[in-house]
Amino acid sequence: MCVRSFDELLNLISEKITKKDTNTRLSISSAERLVITLRYLATGSTFPTMEYEFQVARSTIPYIVRQTCQALWEVLQPIEMPNPTEEHLLKIAEEFYTRRSYGREVGDEAFGLAEHLLRPSPRQNLNISQRVFNYRLTRARRYVECTFGILANKWRMFHSTMLVSENFAGDITKAACVLHNFVRRRDGYNFGDSLTNPIRGLDARGTGGPSTGIAIRKRFEEYFMNEGSVPWQYDKI
């Protein structure tokens, strides 16, 4: 992030993260609060490490990061990631289907099967429709992995485990998404940031899958063998 972009960002959120001085201590400035948060997101430094880097109490740093992430989302979301209209969502779905011949949330075998998250069929004793489904799902999943990889290469805290609560992790992720758009629109992007970072180290969960997910997967299998069939899919299995 260049200095001009940092100054613009600080001006946008300063009011929401500025604290008042007290009779006993001076407050941490809004600029330093933003620097601490950006440092955490960009490097993945742990809170104990940042205590020594910034000479700020370890218990204070998580509070600063979370409050600043919440402010970033509140201010930047309407600008950088506005709520999509139904027309916009349909356009995205159409473009995704055109490019990857698929149209639903996808996951690999580390994720549980659900109504809105499909995973491949078990690999043993597959019939042709199941093999086609697995190929089409894998082909579509690459977009998800590439998207996450680009985000993680810019905001490297995604390269390690978030040692925070689930709600805090949500605040971090939302802030990183809007910051990513903010930076790229103003500063462009480095080629290295566009190189993907595959999702690794996930433990398999929910391998049995709920009945709704199984039924939806079966519908996709039938679709890919009939009206959703493409000529080259049989060459890939």
C-alpha positions as CSV (number, residue, x, y, z in Angstrom):
1,M,0.0,0.0,0.0
2,C,1.4,3.4,-1.0
3,V,1.5,6.4,1.4
4,R,-1.2,8.1,-0.5
5,S,-3.6,5.1,-0.2
6,F,-2.7,4.8,3.5
7,D,-3.6,8.4,4.1
8,E,-6.8,8.1,2.2
9,L,-7.7,5.0,4.2
10,L,-6.8,6.6,7.5
11,N,-9.0,9.6,6.7
12,L,-11.9,7.3,5.9
13,I,-11.9,5.4,9.2
14,S,-10.1,7.7,11.6
15,E,-13.2,8.9,13.3
16,K,-14.3,5.4,14.1
17,I,-11.0,4.3,15.7
18,T,-9.8,7.4,17.4
19,K,-9.7,7.3,21.2
20,K,-9.4,10.1,23.7
21,D,-6.5,10.8,26.0
22,T,-7.1,10.3,29.7
23,N,-5.6,11.9,32.8
24,T,-3.3,8.9,33.3
25,R,-2.2,8.0,29.8
26,L,-2.1,9.0,26.2
27,S,-4.2,7.1,23.7
28,I,-2.8,5.1,20.8
29,S,-3.2,7.2,17.7
30,S,-5.6,6.2,14.9
31,A,-2.6,6.0,12.5
32,E,-0.8,3.5,14.8
33,R,-4.0,1.5,15.2
34,L,-4.3,1.2,11.5
35,V,-0.6,0.3,11.1
36,I,-0.9,-2.4,13.7
37,T,-3.9,-3.9,11.9
38,L,-2.3,-3.7,8.5
39,R,0.8,-5.3,9.9
40,Y,-1.1,-8.2,11.3
41,L,-3.1,-8.8,8.1
42,A,-0.1,-8.4,5.7
43,T,2.4,-10.6,7.6
44,G,0.4,-12.9,9.9
45,S,2.6,-11.9,12.9
46,T,1.3,-13.2,16.2
47,F,0.0,-10.9,18.8
48,P,2.9,-11.7,21.2
49,T,5.4,-10.8,18.5
50,M,3.7,-7.5,17.7
51,E,3.8,-6.6,21.4
52,Y,7.5,-6.2,21.1
53,E,7.4,-4.6,17.6
54,F,5.0,-1.9,18.6
55,Q,5.6,-1.7,22.4
56,V,1.9,-2.1,23.0
57,A,0.4,-4.5,25.6
58,R,-0.3,-7.9,24.3
59,S,-3.9,-7.8,25.6
60,T,-4.5,-4.5,23.8
61,I,-3.3,-5.6,20.3
62,P,-6.2,-8.0,19.6
63,Y,-8.7,-5.3,20.7
64,I,-7.1,-2.8,18.3
65,V,-7.1,-5.3,15.4
66,R,-10.7,-6.3,15.9
67,Q,-12.0,-2.8,16.3
68,T,-10.1,-1.6,13.3
69,C,-11.2,-4.5,11.2
70,Q,-14.8,-3.8,12.1
71,A,-14.3,-0.1,11.1
72,L,-12.7,-1.1,7.8
73,W,-15.7,-3.3,6.9
74,E,-18.3,-0.8,8.0
75,V,-16.7,2.1,6.0
76,L,-15.3,0.2,2.9
77,Q,-18.0,-2.4,2.3
78,P,-20.5,0.0,0.7
79,I,-17.6,1.4,-1.5
80,E,-15.5,-1.7,-2.4
81,M,-18.0,-4.6,-2.0
82,P,-21.5,-3.3,-2.2
83,N,-24.4,-5.6,-1.7
84,P,-25.1,-7.3,-5.1
85,T,-28.4,-7.1,-6.8
86,E,-30.2,-10.2,-8.0
87,E,-29.3,-9.2,-11.5
88,H,-25.7,-9.0,-10.6
89,L,-25.7,-12.3,-8.9
90,L,-27.3,-14.0,-11.9
91,K,-24.7,-12.4,-14.2
92,I,-21.9,-13.8,-12.0
93,A,-23.4,-17.2,-12.0
94,E,-23.8,-17.2,-15.7
95,E,-20.2,-16.1,-16.3
96,F,-18.9,-18.8,-13.8
97,Y,-20.9,-21.5,-15.6
98,T,-19.7,-20.3,-19.0
99,R,-16.1,-20.5,-17.9
100,R,-16.2,-23.6,-15.6
101,S,-19.4,-25.4,-16.6
102,Y,-20.6,-25.4,-13.0
103,G,-22.9,-23.2,-10.9
104,R,-22.8,-23.9,-7.2
105,E,-20.5,-23.6,-4.2
106,V,-17.8,-26.2,-4.4
107,G,-15.4,-27.8,-2.0
108,D,-12.9,-30.7,-1.8
109,E,-12.9,-33.8,0.2
110,A,-11.8,-32.0,3.4
111,F,-15.3,-30.3,3.6
112,G,-18.6,-31.9,4.6
113,L,-21.3,-32.4,2.1
114,A,-24.2,-29.9,2.5
115,E,-27.0,-28.2,0.5
116,H,-24.8,-25.3,-0.5
117,L,-21.4,-27.0,-0.4
118,L,-20.8,-30.0,-2.6
119,R,-17.8,-32.4,-2.4
120,P,-16.7,-35.2,-4.7
121,S,-18.2,-38.6,-4.6
122,P,-16.0,-41.2,-2.7
123,R,-13.2,-42.3,-5.0
124,Q,-13.8,-46.1,-4.9
125,N,-16.1,-48.0,-7.3
126,L,-17.3,-44.9,-9.1
127,N,-19.7,-45.3,-12.1
128,I,-19.3,-43.0,-15.1
129,S,-21.7,-40.3,-13.9
130,Q,-19.9,-40.0,-10.6
131,R,-16.5,-39.7,-12.3
132,V,-17.9,-37.0,-14.6
133,F,-19.3,-35.2,-11.6
134,N,-16.0,-35.4,-9.8
135,Y,-14.2,-34.0,-12.8
136,R,-16.6,-31.1,-13.3
137,L,-16.6,-30.3,-9.6
138,T,-12.8,-30.2,-9.5
139,R,-12.6,-28.0,-12.6
140,A,-14.9,-25.5,-11.0
141,R,-13.2,-25.7,-7.6
142,R,-10.0,-24.3,-9.1
143,Y,-11.6,-20.8,-9.2
144,V,-12.2,-21.0,-5.5
145,E,-8.7,-22.0,-4.8
146,C,-7.2,-19.4,-7.1
147,T,-9.4,-16.7,-5.5
148,F,-8.3,-17.6,-2.0
149,G,-4.7,-18.0,-3.1
150,I,-4.6,-14.4,-4.5
151,L,-6.2,-13.1,-1.3
152,A,-3.8,-15.1,0.9
153,N,-0.7,-14.0,-1.0
154,K,-1.6,-10.3,-0.4
155,W,-2.8,-10.8,3.2
156,R,-0.4,-13.4,4.6
157,M,-2.2,-13.9,7.9
158,F,-4.3,-16.4,5.9
159,H,-1.2,-18.6,5.5
160,S,-1.4,-19.6,9.2
161,T,-4.1,-20.6,11.7
162,M,-6.2,-17.8,13.1
163,L,-5.8,-18.1,16.9
164,V,-8.9,-16.1,17.5
165,S,-12.6,-16.6,18.1
166,E,-14.9,-17.5,15.2
167,N,-16.6,-14.1,15.2
168,F,-13.2,-12.3,15.4
169,A,-12.0,-14.5,12.4
170,G,-15.1,-13.3,10.5
171,D,-14.2,-9.6,11.2
172,I,-10.6,-10.3,10.0
173,T,-11.8,-12.0,6.8
174,K,-14.3,-9.3,5.9
175,A,-11.8,-6.6,6.5
176,A,-9.2,-8.3,4.3
177,C,-11.7,-8.7,1.4
178,V,-12.6,-5.0,1.3
179,L,-9.0,-3.9,1.8
180,H,-7.9,-6.1,-1.0
181,N,-10.3,-4.3,-3.4
182,F,-9.3,-0.9,-2.0
183,V,-5.6,-1.5,-2.5
184,R,-5.9,-3.1,-6.0
185,R,-8.1,-0.3,-7.3
186,R,-5.6,2.4,-6.2
187,D,-2.2,0.7,-6.3
188,G,-2.7,-2.0,-8.9
189,Y,-1.3,-5.4,-8.0
190,N,2.1,-7.2,-8.0
191,F,2.4,-10.3,-10.2
192,G,3.6,-12.3,-7.2
193,D,0.3,-11.6,-5.5
194,S,-1.6,-13.2,-8.4
195,L,0.2,-16.5,-8.0
196,T,-2.2,-19.0,-6.3
197,N,-1.7,-20.6,-2.9
198,P,-3.5,-23.9,-2.7
199,I,-5.6,-24.6,0.4
200,R,-3.7,-27.2,2.5
201,G,-3.8,-28.8,5.8
202,L,-7.5,-29.3,6.2
203,D,-8.8,-32.3,8.1
204,A,-11.7,-34.2,6.5
205,R,-15.0,-33.6,8.3
206,G,-18.5,-34.8,7.7
207,T,-17.6,-37.4,5.1
208,G,-20.9,-39.1,5.3
209,G,-22.8,-36.0,4.2
210,P,-26.4,-35.0,5.0
211,S,-29.2,-36.5,2.8
212,T,-30.0,-33.1,1.2
213,G,-26.5,-32.7,-0.1
214,I,-26.4,-36.2,-1.4
215,A,-29.7,-35.6,-3.3
216,I,-28.4,-32.4,-4.8
217,R,-25.1,-34.1,-5.9
218,K,-27.2,-36.8,-7.5
219,R,-29.2,-34.2,-9.5
220,F,-25.9,-32.7,-10.7
221,E,-24.7,-36.1,-11.8
222,E,-27.8,-36.6,-13.9
223,Y,-27.6,-33.0,-15.2
224,F,-24.0,-33.5,-16.4
225,M,-24.9,-36.7,-18.2
226,N,-27.8,-35.1,-20.0
227,E,-28.6,-31.5,-20.9
228,G,-25.5,-30.2,-19.0
229,S,-23.1,-32.5,-20.8
230,V,-20.1,-31.1,-22.7
231,P,-18.2,-33.0,-25.4
232,W,-14.8,-33.1,-23.7
233,Q,-15.8,-34.3,-20.3
234,Y,-15.4,-38.0,-21.2
235,D,-11.9,-37.4,-22.3
236,K,-10.9,-36.2,-18.9
237,I,-12.0,-39.2,-16.8
